[in-house]
Amino acid sequence: MTLPVFLAASLEAVTAGATVEVTGDEARHAVVVRRIRVGERVGLTDGEGTTVVGPVAAASKSSMSVTVDSVSTVPAETPRVVVVQAIPKGDRGELAVEMLTEVGVDLIVPWAASRSVAVWRGDRAAKSLAKWRATAREAAKQARRSWFPSVAEVASTQDVVALLHNAALPVVLHEAASGPLADLPVLGRGEIVIVVGPEGGISDEELAAFAEVGAEPVRLGSSVLRTSTAGVAAAAALLSRTPRWR
């Protein structure tokens, strides 16, 4: 079984033999919730490519110290994968974020699509965004990721157009598209941007705006997926054809 992993501050300058202290909510989660004890080996990551492993030297309800046995640093993987997720209702947003994180997506962009039922404004926007970010952080630890995904601020349709315009491979999922996702080229570098519409679908005006920057819609297959699962299916299908999954 792989070691439990917890989030630490920057580990860039840490070397073997050093002691790293984790405090606050993360330490409380490790010691109180996960019941990590002195002598138990754990992994610590900064979410930016560096992971250290070692035994717990001290533990309390508010802090945990780890003696570093080994340090590993990995570069960010390419191609970079961005998923623009139309904001769904209920807890389906967190479900989408969790699965996208597990599959390896690098950036998740909540999109205020014209047909999104849920609307993020004011305090609700701040709370919802905080939930997405917390979900991504916990899922990244569970998936043992060295690089944690980012969750961007809420994007408008024009923001999404800009992302598609700059992408090496722009992907817009739509059940009525004539071409399949499987026909898209294999990408070894650059950035893949996948747009997932709301349950009500992407509007004609949004599709036209995406087409103006060369992002034509594609379909996943013969069945129609929920907005919370379509992105992870597309990301997995594309990642399986890149060096990241080889």
TORMIPA-180592 format. One line per field, with one value per residue (C-alpha): residue in three letters; z, y, x. Coordinates in pm, 1 decimal, decimal comma. Example, Ala and Ser with C-alpha at 12.3 -4.5 7.8 and 13.67 -1.06 7.14 Angstrom:
BEGIN
rest: [ala_ser]
up: [780,0_714,0]
north: [-450,0_-106,0]
east: [1230,0_1367,0]
***
This chain:
BEGIN
rest: [met_thr_leu_pro_val_phe_leu_ala_ala_ser_leu_glu_ala_val_thr_ala_gly_ala_thr_val_glu_val_thr_gly_asp_glu_ala_arg_his_ala_val_val_val_arg_arg_ile_arg_val_gly_glu_arg_val_gly_leu_thr_asp_gly_glu_gly_thr_thr_val_val_gly_pro_val_ala_ala_ala_ser_lys_ser_ser_met_ser_val_thr_val_asp_ser_val_ser_thr_val_pro_ala_glu_thr_pro_arg_val_val_val_val_gln_ala_ile_pro_lys_gly_asp_arg_gly_glu_leu_ala_val_glu_met_leu_thr_glu_val_gly_val_asp_leu_ile_val_pro_trp_ala_ala_ser_arg_ser_val_ala_val_trp_arg_gly_asp_arg_ala_ala_lys_ser_leu_ala_lys_trp_arg_ala_thr_ala_arg_glu_ala_ala_lys_gln_ala_arg_arg_ser_trp_phe_pro_ser_val_ala_glu_val_ala_ser_thr_gln_asp_val_val_ala_leu_leu_his_asn_ala_ala_leu_pro_val_val_leu_his_glu_ala_ala_ser_gly_pro_leu_ala_asp_leu_pro_val_leu_gly_arg_gly_glu_ile_val_ile_val_val_gly_pro_glu_gly_gly_ile_ser_asp_glu_glu_leu_ala_ala_phe_ala_glu_val_gly_ala_glu_pro_val_arg_leu_gly_ser_ser_val_leu_arg_thr_ser_thr_ala_gly_val_ala_ala_ala_ala_ala_leu_leu_ser_arg_thr_pro_arg_trp_arg]
up: [0,0_-84,6_195,1_306,1_158,3_316,3_191,0_316,3_240,6_-31,2_-19,9_-284,9_-54,6_166,5_173,5_330,9_706,9_744,2_950,7_793,3_1010,2_903,6_1102,9_1113,5_947,9_753,4_1070,8_1247,1_961,0_971,7_1347,3_1457,2_1152,9_993,2_1332,2_1208,7_1492,8_1573,8_1378,6_1095,9_749,0_541,5_226,1_213,9_-107,8_-188,6_-488,8_-714,1_-808,4_-490,0_-251,4_60,8_251,4_609,6_955,8_1182,6_1455,3_1658,9_1644,8_1824,0_1742,6_1572,9_1431,7_1283,4_1222,4_965,1_937,4_566,1_434,8_63,3_-171,2_-522,9_-772,5_-1099,7_-1381,1_-1483,4_-1741,9_-2099,9_-2277,5_-2019,6_-1990,1_-1914,8_-1865,4_-1884,9_-1678,8_-1710,7_-1358,4_-1276,8_-1005,6_-666,1_-575,2_-929,1_-956,7_-676,9_-833,0_-1163,3_-992,2_-796,1_-1103,8_-1321,0_-1054,4_-1024,4_-1400,3_-1416,8_-1537,3_-1466,8_-1464,9_-1401,8_-1512,7_-1388,2_-1671,6_-1636,7_-1950,9_-2070,7_-1998,7_-1661,0_-1404,2_-1111,3_-1092,4_-882,5_-746,1_-436,2_-129,3_-311,8_-574,8_-310,5_-115,6_-426,4_-558,5_-217,9_-226,7_-573,4_-463,6_-144,8_-344,2_-592,2_-310,4_-128,9_-450,1_-550,8_-219,9_-256,2_-610,8_-489,1_-735,1_-715,1_-909,8_-781,6_-1026,2_-1009,8_-1003,8_-1179,5_-1112,8_-1283,9_-1659,5_-1901,0_-2252,4_-2385,4_-2138,3_-2274,4_-2631,6_-2535,9_-2384,3_-2699,0_-2922,9_-2744,0_-2720,1_-2922,2_-2931,0_-2869,4_-2789,9_-2756,9_-2655,2_-2814,0_-2862,6_-3202,4_-3352,8_-3669,4_-3592,0_-3312,2_-3048,2_-3164,5_-3491,5_-3315,3_-3354,1_-3087,3_-2898,0_-2729,4_-2603,4_-2566,4_-2410,7_-2460,2_-2371,3_-2330,5_-2301,3_-2124,4_-2153,9_-1899,1_-1879,7_-2107,9_-2371,4_-2525,8_-2698,6_-3070,6_-2990,0_-2775,7_-3039,5_-3301,8_-3080,1_-3031,4_-3404,2_-3482,9_-3317,7_-3486,6_-3209,7_-3382,9_-3169,3_-3141,5_-2983,6_-2742,9_-2874,4_-2927,2_-2567,9_-2400,4_-2077,0_-1783,9_-1757,8_-1446,4_-1627,9_-1986,6_-1908,5_-1732,1_-2014,6_-2276,4_-2074,2_-2019,1_-2386,6_-2494,7_-2221,4_-2319,5_-2654,9_-2512,8_-2360,7_-2015,9_-2004,6_-2170,5]
north: [0,0_345,9_588,4_849,8_1190,1_1532,0_1884,4_2088,7_2433,4_2469,5_2180,5_2319,9_2357,5_2052,3_1778,9_1432,9_1454,2_1773,4_1801,5_1934,3_2058,1_2054,1_2271,3_2385,3_2198,9_1968,5_1848,7_1811,9_1602,1_1378,9_1329,1_1348,1_1220,8_983,6_890,8_914,3_830,4_887,0_645,3_597,9_677,7_936,8_1140,5_1519,2_1714,8_2083,4_2021,4_2179,1_1873,7_1790,4_1505,4_1395,2_1068,6_987,0_886,4_1108,7_1243,3_1426,8_1466,6_1674,0_1802,1_2110,3_2000,4_1707,0_1683,5_1449,1_1351,8_1343,3_1019,3_1093,7_1377,1_1343,7_1616,4_1563,4_1814,3_1911,7_1670,0_1763,1_1815,6_2029,2_1947,8_2214,8_2135,2_2413,0_2279,8_2446,1_2498,0_2217,4_2216,7_2053,4_1857,7_1744,7_2016,0_1864,2_1519,3_1648,0_1819,3_1505,3_1282,1_1536,0_1564,3_1187,4_1144,4_1407,8_1736,0_2036,3_2325,0_2324,3_2632,6_2681,2_2830,8_3040,6_2905,6_3066,0_2748,0_2668,6_2623,5_2711,0_3072,5_3176,7_3529,6_3706,0_3487,0_3181,0_3218,6_3243,3_2942,8_2729,3_2811,0_2727,7_2389,8_2311,4_2402,6_2196,6_1901,7_1927,4_1944,9_1638,6_1438,4_1522,8_1389,6_1073,9_1025,7_1076,3_1359,9_1556,0_1845,5_1960,9_2103,4_2465,2_2575,5_2910,7_3193,1_3170,6_3222,9_3400,0_3269,2_3522,9_3389,2_3040,0_3167,0_3303,3_2968,6_2783,2_3033,5_2973,2_2594,4_2356,1_2126,3_2287,8_2040,3_2128,5_1838,3_1828,5_1530,2_1656,7_1696,4_1503,1_1416,6_1184,9_1270,1_968,6_1148,4_1426,9_1422,5_1290,0_1572,9_1542,6_1897,2_2225,9_2255,3_2063,0_2261,7_2061,9_2246,4_2067,8_2226,1_2232,9_1980,0_2204,0_2198,6_2461,4_2733,4_2806,7_3146,7_2986,8_2724,0_3000,0_3195,7_2885,3_2806,7_3154,3_3054,7_2713,9_2505,8_2283,9_2048,6_1674,9_1390,0_1122,9_837,0_724,9_785,1_1122,4_1171,3_1394,3_1719,3_1586,9_1281,4_1397,5_1590,3_1304,2_1064,4_1301,3_1377,3_1007,7_924,5_1195,1_1129,2_763,0_875,1_1106,7_1036,5_1105,8_765,8_567,5]
east: [0,0_129,3_202,7_-51,3_30,4_-17,0_32,3_328,9_466,4_730,3_978,9_1213,4_1517,5_1455,3_1722,8_1750,6_1798,6_1597,3_1280,5_962,0_677,0_313,6_74,1_-287,1_-574,5_-344,0_-169,3_-503,0_-634,2_-324,7_-309,4_-672,9_-865,2_-613,6_-460,8_-102,3_138,2_505,9_723,6_474,6_609,8_427,8_474,0_464,7_421,1_412,3_185,7_448,5_651,6_845,1_764,8_951,8_916,3_1007,6_888,9_684,4_912,6_649,1_271,5_10,2_-336,1_-192,6_143,7_330,4_706,5_857,7_1224,8_1308,6_1462,1_1429,4_1336,8_1201,0_1120,1_938,1_876,0_525,5_389,5_307,0_79,6_-97,5_-468,5_-728,4_-1096,5_-1353,3_-1643,2_-1983,8_-2116,0_-2362,9_-2626,0_-2591,7_-2281,0_-2209,4_-1945,7_-1740,6_-1786,5_-1649,2_-1353,7_-1269,5_-1262,9_-1081,1_-813,1_-775,3_-735,8_-458,7_-612,9_-388,2_-636,1_-1011,3_-1203,9_-1561,1_-1764,7_-2078,5_-2243,2_-2566,2_-2764,8_-2608,0_-2884,1_-2658,1_-2542,8_-2244,1_-2270,8_-2139,4_-2093,7_-2222,1_-1949,6_-1678,0_-1810,0_-1857,9_-1511,7_-1361,1_-1540,3_-1403,4_-1050,9_-1073,8_-1207,3_-918,8_-664,1_-800,0_-838,4_-480,2_-349,9_-559,8_-428,0_-67,0_-12,2_314,3_159,8_-176,8_-432,0_-542,7_-906,1_-943,0_-1184,6_-1522,6_-1484,5_-1715,3_-1773,0_-1521,5_-1265,0_-1328,8_-1288,3_-944,5_-842,1_-949,1_-772,6_-440,0_-473,9_-260,8_-563,8_-906,5_-1184,9_-1554,4_-1778,2_-2123,7_-2355,0_-2476,9_-2127,9_-2055,6_-1693,5_-1574,3_-1316,6_-1117,1_-1032,5_-842,7_-462,0_-227,4_-57,5_281,3_325,7_143,5_-200,6_-524,6_-837,6_-1159,8_-1492,4_-1778,9_-2121,9_-2405,7_-2689,8_-2893,1_-2620,4_-2395,9_-2596,8_-2572,5_-2420,5_-2150,0_-2074,0_-2043,7_-1802,3_-1587,7_-1592,6_-1457,4_-1127,2_-1117,5_-1276,5_-1531,3_-1744,4_-1672,9_-1868,5_-1749,3_-1961,0_-2317,0_-2431,1_-2481,2_-2285,9_-2373,9_-2181,4_-2006,0_-1866,0_-1811,1_-1493,5_-1319,7_-1411,8_-1270,7_-957,3_-887,8_-943,1_-698,3_-441,1_-426,0_-285,8_-18,8_326,3_179,7_10,2_287,1]
***
